Amino acid sequence: MGIDLAWKSSKYPSGLAVGEACSDALIVETVESRVLAPADLRGYLRDNDDISGVAVDAPLIVPNTSGSRPCEKMVTSKYGSRHGGANSSNAVRLSQDGYQPLAINAVLEESGYRHLLAPRWILECFPLPTMVELFDLPTAIKYKKGNVADKKVGQALIAEHIGALKFPALKFNEPEHARVLDPSYIRSLRGKAIKANEDKIDALICLYVAALYDQNPTNGVRFGDLIKGYIWIPKGRPATRSNTPK
């Protein structure tokens, strides 16, 4: 499972993608934009108890009461000049009314998941530096800010790169899921549908990270640790058959 988590639960939807690694493909079974408050995630995991791993784009281990986590500073030091720096998170900020990352982490742990530990694992990921690595880019693609046209151009470019990934390659079991990456569909989006598709694209990147971690946990870099918080980012573009999931 890949989750692009909205930090505030009641107002903003999250991106959610679920798939299965099979031979040299990652079969996407679900991709959606939906409210994913802790109770919603608890029910989803109860109804889908075969999910072996979850990659989440949100701060999950946050013991610091102010400033940034060390892992955020590390990621920003490496990727900031390439538009892949991390946002700051601390426990005081995340304790504000409506903020949900820490509660989401608690739900995952209550459901039997543990950070970076098989057989049911969680990891914190981050799409911006991930796309720099996977797509071999000088800078991350801008697709969240700017005017509507700029956002659509950014989404279409990311979709093109995702579609070119191999070992595993993304395949979709439903045409309605595949249109998330369809340039003509992206150009047709209006209003809130633009943000919803952005959530889905980010969730697909999180799902891809989950598949890569499940395939080979050593083929990535953990910035930080399990005490002060961490972010796991894959190493470079998976481009050879030796990287195929077993």
N, C-alpha and C positions, 0 to 999 in steps of 0.2 A: 504494500500500500504506500502511496505517496500522498502527503497532505501539505498543501500550501495554506497554512493556518492564518485566519484573520485573528489579530490580537484581541479584538473586542468581539464578544460572542453574539450578542443579541441583535446587533445592527447590520453586520457585514458577513456575507457568505465566504466560505473557504473553498478551495479547490480540492477535489478528492479523486484519486485515480487508483484503480486496482487491476493487477494483471498477474500473469503467470509466465515465468521463464520456461521456454520449451525449445530444445535443440539450440538453433542459432537465432531464435526470435523471442521477443517479449510480447506476448499476446495481451492486449489491453481489453479488459472485460468491462470496465466501468470508468467513465470520466465525467465528472459533473461539478457544478458550482452550487453549493448548498450551505445553509447554516449548520455549523458543526460545533455546537456547544458541548460541554462535557457529557451531559446526559445523552445527547444524540450519538456521540462517539461510543459511549458505553453500550448502547443498544445495537449499534452497527456491528461492533466486535462480537457481541453475543450472538447475533444472527449470522455472522460470517467467521466462524471460529477456526477456519483453515488458513487464515492469514499468518504467515510465518515471520514477517518483518515489516516494520513501518519506518519510513523516512519522512521527517517532519521539517518543514521550513518555518521554524520559530524557536526562540530560546527556551530550552527545556530544563537545564540545570543552571540555576541562577542564585548563588549564595551571596553575592555582593549586594550591599544595600545602596550603593551609589555608583555613579560612573559607568564604565564599561567592563565587561568580562575580559580577562586576558586573551581568550581565544578571538574575541572580536578585534582587539588591537592587533593580534598576529595576522588575521585575515586581511585587515585594512592595510597593514604594512606591506603585505605581499601583493595585494590586488587593488588597492585604492587608486593607484595611478592608471589602472586599467578599468576603472568604473565598476569595480567589484568589491568596494569596501563594505563593512558590516555596520548595521545600526547598533546603537548602544542599548543595552538592557541591564536592569538591576531590579532587585527584589522590591524596592519601594515603588518603582514605577509599575511593576506587574501586579502589585497588590491593590492598585486602584480599582474602583468599581467597574466591572465589565470586562476587565482583562482576563484572558483565559489560558495562556500557554502553560502556566504551572499546574493548573487544574487538569489540563489535557494530559500532561505528563503523569499526573497522579492516576488518571483513569487507565492509561496504558500500563502502568506498573500494577495496578489492582487487577488488570486483565491478564497478568502473567508475563508481560514483556519486561526485558531488562536491557539497559544500554549496552550495545555492542556485544551482547552475549547470546549465543545460540541456546536453545532452539527457537525461542521467540524473542526477537531483538527489536530495539528502537535505536534510531540514530538521528542526530540533528544534522541537517544539510542546509545548503544555501545556493539557490539557482544561479545567481550572477557569476561568482567565480567558477561554478561548475560549468557554465556554458563557455567561459573563457578556456577552460581546460579541454572539454569534450569537442568543442568546435574549432579549437586552435585559433583563437581570435586575439588580435592585438588589444582590443577593449571589449567589454561586455556590450551587447546590443541594448540600446535604449528603447523601451517600449511601454513604460509606465507613466511618463510625464510628457508634456508638450500638447500640441493640439491633436484633434481626432485623427487627422491624416497621418501624423507622425506615429501615433500609437499603432495604427493599422499597418503601416510600413514595417515597424519593428516586429509586430507579431508575425507578419508574413515571412520576414527574414528568419526569425527563430524557427518557424514551422518548417521552412526549407532545410535548415540545418538538422532539425530533429529527424525529418524524413530521410536524410542521407546517412544517419547513424547505422552502423552495422555491428554485428556480433556483441550484443543482440540488436537486431533490427526491430523497430516497432511495427506491429501488425494489429489490426483492430477487428474484433469479432462482430461489430455492428457499424454500418455506414454512418449512422448519426454520431458515433464517437470519432470516426475518422475526419469528419468535416471540421473539427477543431483546428486541423492543420491545413485545411483547404484554402488557398489564397483567395479564390473567388468568394468563398463564404466569409472570410475575414473582411474583405472589401465591402461586403453587404451589411456589416454590423452597424447598429445604431444604439445610442444611449447606453443603458446599463448592460446591454449584451456585449459591448466591447470589454468592460471590466470582467464580466463573467467568463469570457473566452480567455482573457489573461490569466484568471485563476486556474482554468483548466490546463493551459499550457504549462504554468508553473508546477501544477500537480503532476503532469506527465514527466517533467524533468525530475521531480522528487521520486517518482516511481522508477525512473531509469536509474537513478542513484541507488535505490533500494535493490534493484536487480544486480547492479555491478558489485555492491557490497556483499550480497548473498553469494555471488559467484566467486569473489576473491577479496576478502577484507584487507589484504595487504596491498592491493592495487589502488591505494588512496592515501591521503595524508590526514591525520587527526591533529587539528590545531587545538591545543588545550588538553584538558584531562577530565576525568569523571568526577572530580571534586569541585573544581572551579568552573566547569562548563567546557564544552568542546564543540567543534564543527568539523564534520568529515567531508572532504572534497576528493573526488576521484582524480587519478593521475592521467591526464591527457586523453586523447581520443582512442576508444577501443576499436582497433582497425584490423586485427588479425584473428584468424580462426582459433589460435591458441587461447584467446580470451573468451571463447564460447562457453556459456553456462553448461554444466554437466547435468 
